[in-house]
């Protein structure tokens, strides 16, 4: 059987650990890991764990028959979902949940059924979880035709066709773009032809990384200290490997969380023995006589001896296949309105074309006048539900706006970091519980006089309250006393 846990909602109460200790493990005070594909004989334990979870974050899968049986052609409306991703799967599930009974096709460029990506840089590294056990549970009988291992190469909105790399085409009544992102390669081709330089974005990438980690490299260099790079560096240190983490900015996570919180992450990394190189970039790679990586040259003139490098420089949105479609798409994503409907170059709605997940550039009521692309697990879920409700609404019903507030989590260097909102746009921060460097603390982010985000370190039980402040656009600074010791209400610059 298959399970998943919404770790944005999980706050570490640990009731699941008591109910099914062979499936769930709590690390520290809040960070939960779980076995996504436990044996069927554990079903009763898992059902008890699901019921016991105070925040109802555990999902158990149902059996899905896969492709529908071959019968006479159906005349029902046909929805084609391009992207066998979390967003794509959840769109399909939500369509069935809202009563859609038509044809459903899901197209994916990878040969695998939709799987969970966060464990690729977490449990697959530190706990050596096999990547082939990450398939996402299905919560509805989909009765869908999965076209896997074939890439969508063009969208013809005038003829309502999705063209595939194998030369075939699939007609649609409605199409959902959920093609997500791919790993950004090291720029300039400097890594070309050298073995031992990898990225981690797909299941196959994680399997290759596991293979190389099993060879006990003398040092792993992680290039980029965002969420992905930090999790990879943390996992490698848990394996006892020497790690150098290289970051172009002045702190880890400076872009998404700012330098104040980033400085706390830097201290955590150094405390776990990471060789942290900040305000530094990679100038080049050196290989031995066999073409295997042996050394990395840095911009400060130093070198790092390493035989494995993991490039974690962010992601690129998969939009190239939309060239010539009439849908407005570029490096920032596919433009859509607040109902997740795709827009053309004139800002007009493209009929029956919707967008969900990492690839979407969408507005949000918390930040009027801005289009934002959000690469978080929770955003894929909420946009998928919005898309499904708008596809299945009756003609006399108004479309439903997408109002889901992004939330995220990251376990690294022994700490569970959780957040909500848009910290990357803030110009000020305020420590409202604890203090930087303490075991746990909470931070609010402001833009102008409005609260736009919150982040907690091992303090996720309070995040739902801070989320309410973000959602209502509460005044910033907060002007309240937290429920435990808090710093003065001095406002610190983010300093990016």
Long-range contacts (C-beta under 8 A, 24 or more apart in sequence): 1-37, 1-38, 1-39, 1-40, 1-42, 1-43, 1-46, 1-60, 1-61, 1-137, 2-36, 2-37, 2-60, 2-61, 2-135, 2-136, 2-137, 2-138, 3-34, 3-35, 3-36, 3-37, 3-38, 3-46, 3-58, 3-59, 3-60, 3-61, 3-137, 4-36, 4-58, 4-59, 4-61, 4-116, 4-136, 4-137, 5-32, 5-34, 5-57, 5-58, 5-59, 6-57, 6-59, 6-377, 6-378, 6-381, 7-32, 7-57, 7-118, 7-377, 7-409, 8-376, 8-377, 8-378, 8-407, 8-408, 8-409, 8-418, 9-55, 9-56, 9-57, 10-53, 10-55, 10-57, 10-460, 11-55, 11-460, 11-461, 11-463, 12-416, 12-460, 12-461, 13-53, 13-54, 13-55, 15-49, 15-52, 15-53, 15-54, 16-49, 16-50, 16-52, 16-53, 16-58, 18-52, 19-45, 19-46, 19-48, 19-49, 19-52, 20-45, 20-46, 20-48, 20-49, 23-49, 24-49, 27-411, 27-414, 28-414, 28-415, 28-416, 28-458, 29-416, 29-440, 29-458, 30-416, 30-418, 30-458, 30-460, 31-411, 31-415, 31-416, 33-122, 33-123, 33-127, 33-411, 35-129, 35-133, 36-116, 36-119, 36-129, 36-133, 36-134, 36-135, 36-137, 37-133, 37-134, 37-135, 59-137, 59-139, 60-137, 61-136, 61-137, 61-138, 61-139, 62-137, 62-138, 62-139, 62-140, 62-141, 63-141, 64-138, 64-141, 64-142, 65-141, 65-143, 66-144, 66-146, 67-144, 67-145, 67-146, 68-143, 68-144, 68-145, 74-102, 74-103, 76-101, 76-102, 76-103, 77-102, 77-103, 77-173, 77-174, 78-102, 78-103, 78-104, 78-105, 78-171, 78-172, 78-173, 78-174, 79-103, 79-104, 79-105, 79-172, 79-173, 79-174, 79-175, 79-176, 79-391, 80-105, 80-107, 80-162, 80-170, 80-172, 80-174, 80-175, 80-176, 81-105, 81-106, 81-107, 81-175, 81-176, 81-178, 82-107, 82-152, 82-155, 82-162, 82-175, 82-176, 82-177, 82-178, 82-179, 83-107, 83-108, 83-176, 83-177, 83-178, 83-179, 83-180, 83-318, 83-357, 83-359, 84-108, 84-109, 84-110, 84-112, 84-113, 84-114, 84-146, 84-148, 85-114, 85-178, 85-179, 85-180, 85-357, 85-358, 85-380, 86-114, 86-116, 86-117, 86-136, 86-357, 86-377, 86-380, 86-381, 87-178, 87-180, 87-356, 87-357, 87-358, 87-380, 87-381, 87-383, 87-384, 88-114, 88-176, 88-178, 88-356, 88-357, 88-384, 89-114, 89-136, 89-138, 90-356, 90-380, 90-381, 90-384, 90-385, 91-176, 91-178, 91-356, 91-384, 91-387, 91-388, 92-140, 92-142, 92-144, 93-138, 93-139, 93-140, 93-142, 93-384, 94-384, 94-385, 94-387, 94-388, 94-389, 95-388, 95-391, 95-392, 96-140, 96-141, 96-142, 96-143, 97-139, 97-140, 97-388, 98-388, 98-389, 98-392, 99-392, 100-388, 100-391, 100-392, 102-173, 103-145, 104-142, 104-143, 104-144, 104-145, 105-144, 105-145, 105-146, 105-147, 105-170, 105-172, 106-142, 106-144, 106-145, 106-146, 106-147, 107-147, 107-148, 107-150, 107-152, 107-162, 107-164, 107-170, 108-146, 108-147, 108-148, 108-149, 108-150, 109-149, 109-150, 109-151, 109-152, 109-165, 110-148, 110-149, 110-202, 110-203, 110-204, 111-148, 111-149, 112-148, 112-203, 113-146, 113-148, 115-203, 117-201, 118-377, 120-200, 120-201, 120-202, 120-203, 120-205, 120-206, 121-200, 121-206, 121-228, 121-231, 121-232, 121-235, 122-231, 122-235, 122-411, 124-206, 124-209, 124-210, 125-209, 125-210, 125-213, 125-231, 125-232, 125-235, 125-236, 125-238, 125-239, 126-234, 126-235, 126-238, 126-239, 128-210, 130-207, 130-210, 131-203, 131-204, 131-206, 131-207, 131-210, 132-203, 132-207, 134-203, 151-321, 152-179, 152-321, 153-321, 154-321, 154-323, 154-324, 154-325, 155-321, 155-322, 155-325, 155-327, 155-353, 156-325, 157-325, 157-326, 157-327, 157-350, 157-351, 157-353, 158-326, 160-352, 172-352, 173-352, 174-352, 174-353, 174-354, 174-391, 175-352, 175-353, 175-354, 176-354, 176-355, 176-356, 176-387, 176-391, 177-322, 177-327, 177-334, 177-342, 177-353, 177-354, 177-355, 177-356, 177-359, 177-360, 178-355, 178-356, 178-357, 178-359, 178-380, 178-384, 179-317, 179-318, 179-319, 179-321, 179-359, 180-317, 180-318, 180-357, 180-358, 180-359, 181-315, 181-316, 181-317, 181-318, 181-358, 181-359, 181-375, 182-315, 182-316, 182-318, 183-311, 183-315, 183-316, 184-311, 184-313, 184-314, 184-315, 184-316, 185-311, 185-313, 186-223, 186-282, 186-311, 186-313, 187-313, 190-282, 190-284, 190-285, 191-285, 191-309, 191-311, 193-287, 193-291, 194-285, 194-287, 194-291, 194-292, 194-293, 195-287, 195-290, 195-291, 195-292, 195-293, 196-292, 196-293, 196-307, 196-308, 196-309, 197-285, 197-293, 197-309, 197-311, 198-308, 198-309, 198-310, 198-311, 199-310, 199-311, 199-312, 200-228, 200-232, 200-310, 200-312, 201-315, 209-310, 212-308, 213-239, 213-241, 213-308, 216-241, 217-241, 217-306, 217-307, 217-308, 218-242, 218-305, 218-306, 218-307, 219-243, 219-244, 219-304, 219-305, 219-306, 219-307, 219-308, 220-244, 220-306, 220-308, 220-309, 220-310, 221-245, 221-246, 221-296, 221-304, 221-306, 221-308, 221-309, 221-310, 222-246, 222-309, 222-310, 222-312, 223-282, 223-309, 223-310, 223-311, 223-312, 223-313, 224-311, 224-312, 224-313, 224-314, 225-249, 225-251, 225-252, 225-253, 225-265, 225-269, 225-276, 225-278, 225-312, 226-252, 226-253, 226-255, 226-256, 226-312, 226-314, 227-253, 227-256, 227-408, 227-410, 227-412, 228-312, 228-314, 229-310, 229-312, 230-265, 230-269, 230-410, 230-412, 230-413, 231-410, 231-411, 231-412, 232-310, 232-312, 233-269, 233-274, 233-412, 234-269, 234-272, 234-411, 234-412, 234-413, 234-414, 237-272, 237-273, 237-274, 237-413, 242-275, 243-273, 243-274, 243-275, 244-274, 244-275, 244-276, 244-277, 244-296, 244-304, 244-306, 245-269, 245-274, 245-275, 245-276, 245-277, 246-277, 246-280, 246-281, 246-282, 246-296, 246-298, 246-304, 247-276, 247-277, 247-278, 247-279, 247-280, 248-279, 248-280, 248-281, 249-278, 249-279, 249-496, 250-278, 250-279, 250-495, 251-278, 252-276, 252-278, 254-496, 255-424, 255-496, 256-423, 256-424, 257-419, 257-423, 257-424, 257-455, 258-423, 258-424, 258-426, 258-429, 258-445, 258-494, 258-495, 258-496, 259-494, 259-495, 259-496, 260-429, 260-436, 260-443, 260-492, 260-493, 260-494, 260-495, 261-423, 261-429, 261-436, 261-443, 261-455, 263-436, 264-436, 264-437, 264-441, 264-457, 265-412, 265-413, 265-417, 267-437, 268-412, 268-413, 268-414, 268-415, 269-412, 269-413, 271-413, 272-413, 272-414, 274-413, 275-304, 277-302, 277-304, 285-309, 315-358, 315-375, 317-358, 317-359, 317-373, 318-359, 319-359, 326-350, 327-353, 332-361, 332-371, 332-373, 333-358, 333-359, 333-360, 333-361, 333-371, 333-373, 334-359, 334-360, 334-361, 335-361, 335-371, 336-360, 336-361, 336-362, 337-362, 337-363, 338-362, 338-363, 338-364, 338-365, 338-401, 338-402, 339-386, 339-390, 339-399, 339-400, 339-401, 339-402, 340-383, 340-386, 340-387, 340-390, 340-402, 341-390, 341-399, 354-387, 354-390, 354-391, 355-383, 355-387, 356-380, 356-383, 356-384, 356-386, 356-387, 357-383, 357-384, 362-402, 364-402, 364-403, 364-405, 365-401, 365-403, 366-405, 366-421, 366-422, 366-452, 366-470, 366-471, 366-473, 367-422, 367-425, 367-452, 370-425, 372-422, 374-406, 376-406, 376-407, 376-408, 377-408, 378-404, 378-406, 378-407, 378-408, 379-404, 379-406, 405-467, 405-470, 405-471, 407-463, 407-467, 409-460, 415-457, 415-458, 416-457, 416-458, 416-460, 417-455, 417-456, 417-457, 418-455, 418-456, 418-460, 418-463, 419-453, 419-454, 419-455, 419-456, 419-463, 420-453, 420-454, 420-463, 420-466, 420-467, 420-470, 421-445, 421-451, 421-452, 421-453, 421-454, 421-467, 421-470, 422-452, 422-453, 423-452, 423-453, 423-454, 423-455, 425-452, 426-452, 426-453, 426-494, 427-493, 427-494, 428-476, 428-477, 428-491, 428-492, 428-493, 428-494, 429-491, 429-492, 429-493, 429-494, 430-476, 430-477, 430-478, 430-489, 430-490, 430-491, 430-492, 431-486, 431-487, 431-492, 432-478, 432-480, 432-482, 432-486, 432-487, 433-459, 433-462, 433-482, 433-483, 433-484, 433-485, 433-486, 434-459, 434-484, 434-485, 434-486, 434-487, 435-485, 435-487, 442-466, 442-482, 444-469, 444-476, 444-477, 444-478, 445-476, 445-494, 446-476, 446-477, 446-491, 447-476, 448-476, 449-475, 449-476, 450-474, 450-475, 450-476, 451-475, 451-476, 451-478, 452-476
